[in-house]
Amino acid sequence: MTTTSRSKNGAARSKRPRAKPADAEYLLRLYVAGKTAKGAQALANLKLICEEHLAGRYRLEVVDLLENPALARGDQILALPALVRQLPPPVKKIIGDFSSAERVLVGLDLRPVTRGRAR
């Protein structure tokens, strides 16, 4: 989607969504509830995906909501495990065990959505 705005001198200029540079740094926050098998699997799946597609360009914070329940309010966490991409903007949220690398990559805006595929 392209929009047009006017600069101070009245000239029209195009505003296009900025593409994320290939070297963008990613700040990811994984919310879990204790040391459960589901949370451990989500973390393992996420680490594999990040190492393959974001190696050296990401920081992953794991937040245990049993220890810090108030932290869920800031990111409006309603289900677990949940991943929040803090950086680069905009904020993105994904819920699940992250077993589908394709869905995680689309959710993080690392890969475009492919249309026409059966779900």
C-alpha contacts under 8 A as a table, 3 or more apart, distances in Angstrom:
res1	aa1	res2	aa2	distance
1	M	16	R	6.89
1	M	17	P	7.46
2	T	14	S	6.68
2	T	15	K	5.88
2	T	16	R	5.08
2	T	17	P	7.46
3	T	14	S	5.88
3	T	15	K	5.24
3	T	16	R	6.77
4	T	12	A	6.40
4	T	13	R	5.60
4	T	14	S	4.55
4	T	15	K	5.76
5	S	12	A	5.68
5	S	13	R	5.57
5	S	14	S	6.46
5	S	15	K	7.05
6	R	9	N	7.68
6	R	10	G	5.26
6	R	11	A	5.44
6	R	12	A	4.53
6	R	13	R	6.04
7	S	10	G	5.23
7	S	11	A	5.55
7	S	12	A	6.46
7	S	13	R	6.98
8	K	11	A	7.53
20	K	24	A	6.42
20	K	88	P	7.81
21	P	24	A	5.32
23	D	57	R	6.87
24	A	57	R	6.77
24	A	88	P	7.03
25	E	57	R	4.83
25	E	58	Y	5.57
25	E	59	R	7.96
25	E	87	L	6.96
25	E	88	P	6.79
26	Y	57	R	6.11
26	Y	58	Y	4.43
26	Y	59	R	6.27
26	Y	85	R	7.10
26	Y	86	Q	7.36
26	Y	87	L	5.06
26	Y	88	P	5.92
27	L	58	Y	5.79
27	L	59	R	5.01
27	L	60	L	6.24
27	L	61	E	7.86
27	L	85	R	5.98
27	L	86	Q	5.31
27	L	87	L	4.89
27	L	88	P	7.30
28	L	58	Y	7.22
28	L	59	R	6.08
28	L	60	L	4.82
28	L	61	E	6.22
28	L	83	L	6.79
28	L	84	V	5.71
28	L	85	R	4.61
28	L	86	Q	5.90
28	L	87	L	7.24
29	R	60	L	5.76
29	R	61	E	4.69
29	R	62	V	5.86
29	R	63	V	7.01
29	R	83	L	5.64
29	R	84	V	5.12
29	R	85	R	6.47
29	R	86	Q	7.24
30	L	43	L	7.68
30	L	60	L	7.19
30	L	61	E	6.10
30	L	62	V	4.77
30	L	63	V	6.01
30	L	81	P	7.00
30	L	82	A	5.73
30	L	83	L	4.48
30	L	84	V	6.45
31	Y	62	V	6.03
31	Y	63	V	4.84
31	Y	64	D	6.05
31	Y	65	L	6.75
31	Y	72	A	7.86
31	Y	80	L	6.52
31	Y	81	P	5.52
31	Y	82	A	5.11
31	Y	83	L	6.28
32	V	35	K	7.86
32	V	39	G	5.63
32	V	62	V	7.34
32	V	63	V	6.22
32	V	64	D	5.03
32	V	65	L	6.13
32	V	80	L	5.82
32	V	81	P	4.92
32	V	82	A	6.98
33	A	36	T	7.17
33	A	39	G	7.20
33	A	64	D	5.33
33	A	65	L	5.17
33	A	66	L	5.47
33	A	80	L	7.11
33	A	81	P	7.48
34	G	39	G	7.65
34	G	64	D	5.77
34	G	65	L	7.11
34	G	66	L	5.80
34	G	67	E	7.87
35	K	39	G	6.58
35	K	40	A	6.77
36	T	39	G	5.22
36	T	40	A	6.15
37	A	40	A	5.08
37	A	41	Q	6.05
38	K	41	Q	5.16
38	K	42	A	6.15
38	K	81	P	7.66
38	K	97	D	6.69
39	G	42	A	5.06
39	G	43	L	6.19
39	G	80	L	8.00
39	G	81	P	6.03
39	G	97	D	7.34
40	A	43	L	5.14
40	A	44	A	6.19
41	Q	44	A	5.08
41	Q	45	N	6.07
41	Q	97	D	6.51
42	A	45	N	5.19
42	A	46	L	6.01
42	A	81	P	6.99
42	A	96	G	7.27
42	A	97	D	4.26
42	A	98	F	5.56
42	A	99	S	7.30
43	L	46	L	5.09
43	L	47	K	6.09
43	L	97	D	7.95
44	A	47	K	5.22
44	A	48	L	6.38
45	N	48	L	5.30
45	N	49	I	6.38
45	N	97	D	7.35
45	N	98	F	5.80
45	N	99	S	5.96
46	L	49	I	5.16
46	L	50	C	6.07
46	L	98	F	6.16
47	K	50	C	5.11
47	K	51	E	6.01
48	L	51	E	5.28
48	L	52	E	6.21
49	I	52	E	5.24
49	I	53	H	6.06
49	I	54	L	7.77
49	I	101	A	6.32
50	C	53	H	5.25
50	C	54	L	4.88
50	C	55	A	6.25
50	C	58	Y	7.37
51	E	54	L	5.60
51	E	55	A	4.50
51	E	56	G	7.72
52	E	55	A	6.12
54	L	57	R	5.24
54	L	58	Y	6.11
55	A	58	Y	6.93
63	V	68	N	7.40
63	V	71	L	7.94
64	D	67	E	5.55
64	D	68	N	6.26
64	D	69	P	7.74
65	L	68	N	4.71
65	L	69	P	4.37
65	L	70	A	7.60
65	L	71	L	7.06
65	L	72	A	6.94
66	L	69	P	5.80
68	N	71	L	5.85
69	P	72	A	5.89
69	P	73	R	7.97
70	A	73	R	5.76
70	A	74	G	7.76
71	L	74	G	5.83
71	L	75	D	7.38
72	A	75	D	5.70
72	A	76	Q	5.78
72	A	77	I	5.04
72	A	78	L	7.85
73	R	76	Q	4.82
73	R	77	I	6.48
74	G	77	I	7.94
75	D	84	V	7.57
77	I	80	L	7.63
77	I	82	A	7.13
79	A	82	A	6.50
79	A	95	I	6.84
80	L	95	I	6.45
80	L	96	G	6.91
81	P	95	I	5.91
81	P	96	G	5.70
81	P	97	D	6.67
82	A	93	K	6.97
82	A	94	I	5.70
82	A	95	I	4.40
82	A	96	G	6.45
83	L	93	K	5.59
83	L	94	I	5.10
83	L	95	I	6.27
84	V	91	V	6.86
84	V	92	K	5.65
84	V	93	K	4.53
84	V	94	I	6.57
85	R	88	P	7.35
85	R	91	V	5.41
85	R	92	K	5.03
85	R	93	K	6.37
85	R	108	L	6.90
86	Q	89	P	6.65
86	Q	90	P	7.48
86	Q	91	V	5.16
86	Q	92	K	7.17
87	L	90	P	7.20
87	L	91	V	6.80
88	P	91	V	7.41
92	K	107	G	6.99
92	K	108	L	6.53
93	K	107	G	7.26
94	I	104	V	7.32
94	I	107	G	6.33
95	I	98	F	7.78
98	F	101	A	6.57
98	F	103	R	7.64
98	F	104	V	6.24
100	S	103	R	5.41
100	S	104	V	6.46
101	A	104	V	5.10
101	A	105	L	6.06
102	E	105	L	5.18
102	E	106	V	6.19
102	E	111	R	7.81
103	R	106	V	5.13
103	R	107	G	5.94
104	V	107	G	4.93
104	V	108	L	6.09
105	L	108	L	5.17
105	L	109	D	6.15
105	L	110	L	4.97
105	L	111	R	5.44
106	V	109	D	4.97
106	V	110	L	5.82
106	V	111	R	4.86
106	V	112	P	5.79
106	V	113	V	5.97
107	G	110	L	7.58
108	L	111	R	7.77
109	D	112	P	6.64
114	T	117	R	6.89
